[in-house]
Amino acid sequence: MSEKSEKVIELTDIQKSFGKGRAKVEVLRGIDISVAAGEMLMIEGPSGCGKTTLLSILSGTLKPDSGKVVVLDNEITSSTNRGLAKFRAHHLGFAFQLFNLIPSISIWENVSVPLLIQGVKGRDAKKRAINILAEVGLDDRANLLPNRLSGGQQQRVAIARALVHEPEIIICDEPTSALDGATGEHIMTILRKLTSEKNATVVIVTHDPRIHHFADRIVHMEDGKILGSSLR
Amino acid sequence: MYRLALRILFADRTRYVTLVSGIAFSTLLIVQQASVFCGLMSWTDAILRNSRAEIWVMDTYLEQVQLPRPMRDIELNRVRSVEGVKWAVPYFHRVLPVKQADGQYKMVQVIGLDNVSLIGAPRNVVAGNLEDIRQPDTVMIDDYAVERISENFIAPDGEKRDVRLGDWIDINGSYFKIGAICDANRPIYGGPYIYMTYKQAQGILSPGSRTLAYMMVATQEGADIPVVAERIKKETGLLALEHDAFSWKTLKWFFANTGIPLAFGNTVVLGLIVGAVITGQTLFSFVTENSRILAALKAMGTTNRILLNMILIQAATAALVGYGIGAGLASAFGLFVIPLKKPPFILLPTTLIIVFVVIFAIAIVCALLASRKVLVLEPDTVFRT
């Protein structure tokens, strides 16, 4: 692993619970974690341990009850929803477990969505979408609808969409859980290659031990706490 | 993003067609029914559309133009003597039977016009000559009378054909020759119009019957029409109304005393409900079925305002297209039925504007209601399976 010292994500004493009174469930209990620039961090642990909640908080889609979240030198816990949306649009890319591609529009249009959110004009957005699709090997399928692609190809489209606006941080939620082993390996190879080239930081929540070898560091969670981490 | 919203709308063909069809059907129903209603309402004062006067003078207790209350003929001279009156002519109106070849009767509306001037005759004479009705036992019938009387007409030579100029018809036991045919506005009830001189009309009724249904009045040059009308009212004790006021009085009577507005109103409301339900349901299902994708868009940085605008643009576009199709179909229906004169059809620009505003408002309200779900959707929903 190369030297990575600059912290792009820093979470301090994060607490998060859901529900009230007797139904209250403490999901995160004092999480401290930091992620360095260019690092690929994987968060793993059993179901219900709080890893998805942690991913939501560090990506600015959910606010913690207490604690401090600093991403790219921005203290995002105090930001407004509108400010957070703008921050995510410009600095974060997302790849979801179920891809979440818009079924009624073409692949290149799906990939161009983050650019359109940023306000990039249609023609430029199309050009950039086709370029990134070429990098994931799907430029020849650019005009097809998502349902014409296999699961692995759809996840490659989702990765292209996460990278097209060249964000500093990529957030991946179970990117290989809906794929077979070989396809998952292929997806991770592409993700690793592209993020290394662009020096992007990647945070991945996963259950899938088959992809652990791609990580720079793996954080183990259980019962709302980080039990420890291991470097690869 | 707004172009993307339209792409999503057009690409989802089933939903788009449902949305546009619902709005188009709703628009068609409302515009068509409103236009037939306007047409029907124009039939209520058909007499006044066929005969124009500055002032109409009538019995004080008259309710509407189709229900005349004949006055004494002497009233005509009293009205003529009022200051500001240039001239006043009598107007006969009575519903009478026309005997058919099979012995059955068809009701017609006999209009008696001033013997000399024939003031009040429809302008559009399509066959023969209006002046001919000054000849003894000669009348002018309208095109609707041709249609109605021809249903059971048998010519003297035994031929079954449509009535035409020169044929004789039996009105209330007296025979009249058809001297002219005109194109007149159709009445809402009472049958077609047959025009003759006032003198001949008097002769149809039994002696002593009151025959002066209305008086048509013109004012002297420079006279103030409402002032003259008020003066007639004051000096004669009769009711004197300007032409448009008489039309409104008739229209109001039909609104208050018939179920026509209610019947058409019900259909219009039904159209609104159909439009609202289909639009609302389609947009709600769109939001519900796509909540995960909408959450993903939110996670990727789309603000609530942009998402709201996207849904509003989709609804507005569907409303615009649906309205265009619906209004176009309603217009086509109008073009088809106007020459037939039934059902009556008057498509007013006001109708199109009001329906556009209403349809657009329904679409926007439905979009706002549907988008409430999107606005409260948390972006982290996308991570929760």
Interface residues (C-beta under 8 A of the other chain):
Chain A: T52 L55 S56 S59 T61 L62 N81 R82 A85 K86 F87 R88 A89 H90 L92 F94 F96 Q97 L98 N100 L101 I102 S104 I105 E109 V113 P114 L116 I117 Q118 G122 D173
Chain B: M1 R3 L4 R7 I8 A11 D12 R292 I293 A296 L297 K298 A299 M300 G301 T302 T303 N304 I306 E378 P379 D380 V382 F383 R384 T385
